């Protein structure tokens, strides 16, 4: 009897319902946090906003309507409070990084995308001296020179475009920022 139910057409209809309802059932701890209606039950609301290219607007509108804490998925809370940044993202706060950081793993995990607390602590100790106030202050002269070079190059491109009768220069800034990072790191 039970096995016949599993191979029935009702199973095909029930599987998507379970797939979208189970995250809601699992997230009882955050159920009291307000959310736009479909976002409390399904990931489809956020997917729809992303596909329309207006995720940031929809989340901002939700914060204006519901306050600083808003559920934007059944198990995802958006926080719009500057004072919460050190609490949420600070070292030793008890929070673990979400699986979102797995998207940034290339060959092996680095300091940024390591989710294991012990491994992150070990990697952080290895590089912590590099990011001390004294070390950062010593980097400034190299960064300043390279930033001046970047501005010179962009001014040159802008002048060339203006001289050719264009209103503005089309600049692929991502490439230029990669060049800048490469130059700064090379000087360090």
N, C-alpha and C positions, 0 to 999 in steps of 0.2 A: 504494500500500500504506500509506504513512505517513498520507496524507490520510484514508483510510478508517478508520484507528485514531482520528483526531481526532473523527470524527463517530459513533463507536460509543458504546454505553451505558457502556462502561468509563470513558470520559472523564468522564462525570458522576460516577462514583464516585471517580475519581482526583483531581478538582479540590479537593474539601474536604480530602482527605488532604494534598495539596500545600500548601494554604492554611495548615493547622495545623502541618505539619512544617517548612516553610521557615524560620520564625523560629528554630526550634531549630537548624537547620543553620547559619544565619547567625551565631548567637551563640556561636561557638567560644571566644572569649576568656573568657566567664563560665561555661562549661560545668562547671567544677570547683566552683562555688559550690553548696552544698546547697539543696535545695528539696523541698517536698511533691511526691509523685510526678507528678501530672498537670501541675503548674505548670511543670515543666521542658520540657514538650512543647507545651503549649497555653495560650491565654489564657482558656480556658473555666473553669479552676479559680477564678481571681480573679473572673470574671464571676459564677459561681455564688455565691461568698461575698458579693459586692456585692448580688446580687438577694435574698439571705437577710437582708441588713442586718447582717451580721456580719464585714465585711471587717477592721475593726480588731482584732477578737478572733482571727480566723484568722491574721492576720499576726503578732500578738503571740504566739499559740501556736506558730507556726512559729519565731519567734525563740527562744522558750524551749526548743524541741526541737533546733534546728540551730545556734544561736549568733547572733552579731551581724550576719553577712551571710547573707541568704536571698534566693534567686530566687523571686519571686512570679509571674513570667511568663517566657517564654523569653528576653526581652530587657529585663527589669526586675529590678533588685536593690534590696531594702530593707535599709537600714543602721540598726541600733539601737545607736548609740554617740555619746554627747554630744561626745566629742573629735573626731569626724569632721565636725561641723557646719561649722567654719571651713574645713576642707579641701575639703569638697564645695561649700558655698555661698559661700565667700569670694571676694572680687574677685581676678581674675587667677590663678585656680587651674587654668585650662586646660580646665575642663568647660564645655560649652554647655548651655543650657536645652533641655529636651525639648519635643516638640510638645504636651505637656500645657498649656503656657502659651498656646497658640493659642486655647483656650477663653475666655480673658479679654480677647481683642481685641474692642473695641466698634466704634469708627469707625476709629481708627488705633492703632498700637502705642504704649504708654506705656513708662515706665522699667521697670515691673514685668514686662511681658510681651514686651519686646524680646529676641529671640534672637540677633540679629546682634551680634557682639562690638564692631565699630567704632561702630555706631549706639548701642549701650548705653553705651559709653565717652563719646561725645559728649553724650548725654542726662544721664549721671551728672555730668559736669563742670558742666553748666548748673545743677543743683540742689544740688550738694554743699555749698555754703556754707550753705544752709538747714538742713542736718542736722548742722552742726558742734555741738560740745558747748556753746559759748556761746549759739548760737541756740536750741537745745533748752531750755536753762535759762531763757531768756526766755519760752518758751511756757508754762512751768509755771503761772504765775499765771492764765492764761486757761483752761487745762485744769482747774485746781483749782476755779475758780468754777463752770464748767459741769458738772463732776462732782457738785458739791454740789447744783446745781439738779436734776440727774437723780435723785439720791437723794431729794430732797424730793418730786418728782413720784411716784416709785415708792412712797414712804411714804404719800402722799396716796391713791393708788390702793389700796394695801393696807389702809389704815384704812377707806376706803369699802367695800371688800369685806367686811371684818370686821364693820363696822357693819350690813351687810345680812345677816349670819348665815352668810356663806361662810367656809370654812376658809382659803382663800387667794385671791389676786387673779390672774386670768389676764392676763398681760402679754405683748404681742407685742414681745419684746426687740429683734428686728431693726429694727423701725421706730424704737424709742427710740434705738438706737445710731446709726442714720442721722441722727436729729434731733441727737444729741450731736455727731457729726462735723460736721454742718452748722453748728451753733452755734459750735464751736471754730474752724473754718475762717473763719467770718464774723468772729470777734473778732480773728483774726490779721491 
